[in-house]
Amino acid sequence: MNTGRRRVVILALLLGCVSVQVLGQQGAPVRHTMIHGLVRDAVNHMPLQHVLVTLERETSGNVAQTETDALGKFVFDGPGESIFLVRLKPPGYEERSQRIDLQTNSTDYVTFDMKPTSKQAGSTVPPGSDANVNANDAAAPEKARKEYEKGRKLFTDEKDAQKGISHLQAAVKLYDKYEAAYILLGMAYIEVGRIAEARAALEKVLSLDEKSSEANITMGMLLNHLKDFTGAEKFLSRGVKLSPDAPQAHYELAKSYWALGRWQDAAPHVQRALELKPDLSEAHVLMGNVDLRKGDGQKAIAEFKEYLRLEPNGTMAAAAQQMIAKIGRQDGH
């Protein structure tokens, strides 16, 4: 993403990764440990990015912090051999934690399905027409429906994406027009890092129904993550038209425009995202950048401060603090 000449914070898709020194008993071999995780909205199963994740030892408190990336993923690399708590509380969602035992296992994978505290918080992709069973899905044979339900339960309820994938694959093999199964399969592929297959699954849905708002928005988010901003713009523009009250869709489209150097086009979409979801923290940083391009330093400061209020330890916190100080110096304060 290009950096503006004046006072513009670099916005990028950030992959959170925190390395912690590994300590072992003297003379004993030290295993390399790792915790992988995924954070998503429990209502629509969309990934949640820039969520602050805290790692604590069960007996001695905080060890490290990181943030989720654009696909809702996070990693703690080398925390040591101990019992840990992974804890998070995104704005607008209930607090969650999970206990991880790395004394017996060297790695673990956890999924957090975050329950919104309000209806608005869970509206990343409003149900719209996608909430109803369309003609293609209604025609799915019973065997395909059973495989889909098994895959859905494993993926969403039991948090086992890999096993869920096998049943979802069986569902679409039995019925090649099963849109709901393809969408869920794409999300499961994203969770396990099979990006090319996720893209193929979403493309299949769009070939069956180009007006699927969920498929368009998910594809746009995926392409933003892959830095294909021109491609992302196409799908996100369509997704915004189909679901005009989806805050994440507006924010993702604004990111695409910003990355393409079209800040004037980004402005109304980031503004709309914040109108729909004022606690969408990362959108405040992008709004601050847009304000700087407009020459309104004081409004930019207000946006950066709001980000810091929402995410005091967020990935962009240091940059926001630096920009506030720099604007103050340039304005003579």
C-alpha positions in Angstrom: 0.0 0.0 0.0 1.4 3.4 -0.9 2.3 5.9 1.8 1.1 9.5 1.3 3.7 12.3 1.4 2.1 14.0 4.3 1.2 12.6 7.7 -0.5 9.4 6.4 -0.4 6.2 8.5 0.5 3.1 6.6 -2.5 0.8 6.4 -1.8 -2.8 5.6 -3.2 -6.2 6.2 -1.3 -7.4 9.2 -0.5 -11.0 10.2 -0.2 -11.1 13.9 2.7 -13.2 15.1 4.3 -13.0 18.5 7.5 -14.9 19.3 8.2 -15.6 23.0 11.5 -17.0 24.3 11.2 -20.7 25.1 12.7 -21.7 28.5 13.3 -25.4 29.4 14.8 -27.2 32.2 18.6 -27.3 32.2 19.8 -30.3 30.2 16.4 -31.2 28.9 15.5 -30.9 25.2 13.1 -28.0 24.5 10.2 -28.7 22.2 9.1 -26.0 19.8 5.5 -25.1 20.7 2.9 -23.2 18.8 -0.7 -22.1 19.1 -2.8 -21.4 16.0 -6.2 -19.9 16.2 -9.2 -18.5 14.3 -11.7 -15.8 15.4 -15.0 -15.4 13.6 -18.5 -14.1 14.1 -20.8 -16.8 15.6 -23.8 -15.5 13.6 -22.5 -15.3 10.1 -19.1 -17.1 10.5 -17.2 -14.3 8.9 -13.6 -13.8 10.1 -12.9 -11.0 12.5 -9.7 -9.1 11.9 -7.6 -6.9 14.1 -8.9 -8.6 17.2 -6.5 -8.3 20.2 -5.6 -11.8 21.5 -3.9 -12.2 24.9 -1.9 -15.3 25.9 -1.6 -15.9 29.7 0.1 -18.6 31.7 -2.4 -20.2 34.0 -0.2 -19.5 37.0 1.7 -16.3 36.2 -0.4 -14.0 34.0 0.3 -12.4 30.6 2.9 -13.8 28.3 2.2 -12.1 24.9 -0.4 -10.4 22.7 -1.1 -10.4 19.0 -3.9 -9.5 16.6 -5.9 -11.5 14.1 -5.2 -11.0 10.4 -7.6 -10.4 7.5 -8.7 -14.0 7.6 -9.3 -13.9 11.4 -6.2 -16.0 12.1 -3.5 -15.6 14.8 -0.4 -17.4 15.9 1.7 -17.6 19.1 5.1 -19.1 18.1 7.2 -20.7 20.8 5.4 -19.8 24.0 6.9 -22.7 25.9 5.7 -25.8 27.6 3.0 -24.8 30.1 -0.8 -24.5 30.5 -2.1 -21.3 28.9 -5.2 -19.3 28.6 -6.0 -17.6 25.3 -8.3 -14.7 26.0 -10.1 -12.1 23.8 -12.9 -9.6 23.9 -13.5 -7.7 20.6 -15.7 -4.5 20.9 -19.3 -5.5 20.5 -18.7 -9.2 21.4 -18.8 -11.3 24.6 -15.5 -12.1 26.2 -14.1 -15.6 25.5 -11.2 -17.7 26.7 -9.8 -21.2 26.1 -7.4 -23.3 28.1 -4.5 -24.7 26.2 -2.2 -27.5 27.5 1.2 -27.4 25.8 2.8 -29.7 28.5 1.7 -32.8 26.7 1.1 -31.4 23.1 3.5 -29.2 21.2 0.9 -27.5 19.1 -2.8 -26.7 19.4 -5.4 -25.1 17.1 -8.4 -23.2 18.6 -11.4 -21.5 17.1 -13.4 -18.7 18.7 -17.0 -18.2 17.5 -17.7 -14.8 19.0 -21.3 -14.1 20.1 -22.3 -10.5 19.5 -23.6 -8.5 22.4 -26.0 -6.7 20.2 -27.8 -7.3 16.9 -25.7 -4.6 15.1 -22.4 -6.2 16.2 -23.2 -9.4 14.3 -24.2 -7.7 11.1 -20.9 -8.0 9.2 -22.9 -9.5 6.4 -26.6 -9.1 6.9 -28.6 -12.2 6.0 -30.6 -10.5 3.2 -31.6 -12.9 0.5 -28.8 -15.3 1.5 -30.7 -16.2 4.7 -33.4 -17.9 2.6 -33.1 -21.2 0.9 -32.8 -20.5 -2.8 -34.0 -22.7 -5.6 -30.7 -24.5 -6.1 -30.3 -25.4 -2.4 -34.0 -26.4 -2.2 -33.4 -29.0 -4.9 -30.5 -30.7 -3.0 -31.2 -34.5 -2.6 -31.5 -35.9 0.9 -28.1 -37.6 0.9 -26.4 -34.3 0.0 -28.4 -32.5 2.7 -27.3 -35.0 5.3 -23.6 -34.6 4.3 -24.0 -30.8 4.4 -25.5 -31.0 7.9 -22.7 -33.2 9.1 -20.1 -30.9 7.7 -21.9 -27.8 9.1 -22.0 -29.3 12.6 -18.3 -30.3 12.5 -17.2 -27.0 11.2 -19.4 -24.6 13.2 -20.4 -26.5 16.3 -17.4 -28.8 16.9 -14.8 -26.5 15.4 -13.2 -29.3 13.4 -12.7 -27.7 9.9 -10.7 -30.6 8.5 -13.4 -33.2 9.2 -16.1 -30.8 8.2 -14.4 -30.3 4.8 -14.7 -34.0 3.9 -18.5 -34.0 4.5 -19.0 -30.7 2.6 -16.9 -32.1 -0.3 -19.2 -35.1 -0.3 -22.3 -32.8 -0.3 -21.2 -30.9 -3.4 -20.1 -34.1 -5.1 -23.6 -35.5 -4.6 -25.1 -32.2 -5.8 -23.1 -29.8 -7.8 -25.4 -26.8 -7.3 -25.4 -26.8 -3.5 -24.6 -23.1 -2.9 -24.8 -23.2 0.9 -22.3 -26.1 1.0 -19.9 -24.3 -1.3 -19.9 -21.2 0.8 -19.3 -23.1 4.0 -16.7 -25.2 2.3 -14.9 -22.0 1.2 -14.9 -20.7 4.7 -13.6 -24.0 6.0 -10.8 -24.0 3.4 -9.8 -20.5 4.6 -9.6 -21.7 8.2 -7.1 -24.4 7.3 -5.1 -22.2 4.9 -6.2 -23.8 1.6 -6.6 -20.4 -0.1 -6.7 -21.6 -3.7 -9.5 -24.1 -2.9 -11.4 -21.5 -0.9 -11.3 -19.2 -3.9 -12.5 -22.0 -6.2 -15.4 -22.8 -3.9 -16.5 -19.1 -3.8 -16.1 -18.9 -7.6 -18.4 -21.9 -7.9 -21.1 -20.1 -5.9 -20.8 -17.0 -8.0 -21.1 -19.0 -11.2 -24.4 -20.3 -9.8 -25.6 -17.0 -8.4 -23.6 -13.8 -9.0 -26.0 -12.0 -6.6 -24.9 -14.0 -3.5 -23.9 -11.1 -1.2 -22.1 -13.5 1.2 -20.0 -15.0 -1.6 -19.2 -11.6 -3.1 -18.1 -10.0 0.2 -16.1 -13.1 1.3 -14.4 -13.2 -2.1 -13.5 -9.5 -1.8 -12.1 -9.9 1.6 -10.0 -12.8 0.4 -8.7 -10.8 -2.5 -7.8 -7.9 -0.3 -5.8 -10.3 1.9 -4.0 -11.5 -1.3 -3.4 -7.8 -2.3 -5.4 -8.2 -5.5 -7.2 -4.9 -4.8 -8.5 -4.4 -8.3 -10.1 -7.8 -8.1 -11.4 -7.2 -4.6 -13.1 -3.9 -5.7 -15.2 -5.8 -8.3 -16.7 -8.2 -5.8 -17.0 -5.8 -2.9 -18.7 -3.2 -5.0 -21.3 -5.8 -5.9 -21.5 -7.0 -2.3 -22.2 -3.4 -1.1 -25.0 -3.0 -3.6 -26.5 -6.4 -2.5 -26.1 -5.7 1.2 -25.9 -1.9 1.6 -26.0 -2.2 5.4 -23.0 -4.5 5.8 -20.3 -2.4 7.6 -17.5 -4.8 6.9 -18.3 -4.7 3.2 -18.1 -0.9 3.1 -14.8 -1.0 5.1 -13.2 -3.6 2.9 -14.2 -1.7 -0.3 -12.7 1.5 1.2 -9.5 -0.4 1.8 -9.4 -1.5 -1.8 -9.9 2.0 -3.0 -7.2 3.3 -0.6 -4.7 0.8 -1.8 -5.4 1.8 -5.4 -4.7 5.4 -4.6 -8.4 6.4 -4.9 -8.9 8.0 -1.5 -11.9 10.1 -2.7 -13.7 6.9 -3.5 -12.7 5.4 -0.2 -14.1 8.3 1.8 -17.9 7.6 1.6 -17.5 3.9 2.2 -15.3 4.2 5.3 -17.8 6.9 6.6 -20.7 4.5 6.0 -18.9 1.7 7.7 -18.5 3.8 10.8 -22.1 5.0 10.7 -23.3 1.4 10.7 -20.7 0.2 13.2 -19.0 3.0 15.2 -16.8 0.5 17.1 -15.2 -0.8 13.9 -11.8 0.3 15.2 -9.6 -0.1 12.2 -12.0 2.0 10.1 -11.2 5.0 12.4 -7.6 4.8 11.2 -8.6 4.8 7.6 -11.0 7.6 8.2 -8.1 9.6 9.8 -6.0 9.0 6.8 -8.8 10.3 4.5 -9.2 13.4 6.7 -5.5 14.1 6.3 -5.9 14.0 2.6 -8.7 16.5 3.0 -6.4 18.7 5.0 -8.4 18.4 8.2 -5.7 17.5 10.8 -7.9 18.0 13.9 -10.6 15.6 12.6 -7.8 13.1 11.8 -6.5 13.4 15.4 -10.0 12.7 16.7 -10.2 9.5 14.6 -6.8 8.3 15.7 -7.7 8.9 19.3 -11.0 6.9 18.9 -9.0 4.0 17.5 -6.7 4.2 20.5 -9.8 4.2 22.8 -11.1 1.1 21.2 -7.8 -0.7 20.7 -5.2 0.8 23.1 -2.9 -2.1 22.4 -3.8 -2.7 18.8 -1.4 -3.2 15.9 -1.8 0.3 14.7 -1.7 1.9 18.1 1.9 3.1 17.9 1.5 4.5 14.4 -1.7 6.4 15.6 0.1 7.8 18.6 3.0 9.0 16.4 0.6 10.6 13.9 -1.2 12.5 16.7 2.1 13.8 18.0 3.3 14.8 14.5 0.1 16.6 13.6 0.3 18.5 16.9 3.8 19.6 16.2 3.0 20.7 12.7 -0.1 22.7 13.9 2.1 24.3 16.6 0.5 22.7 19.6 
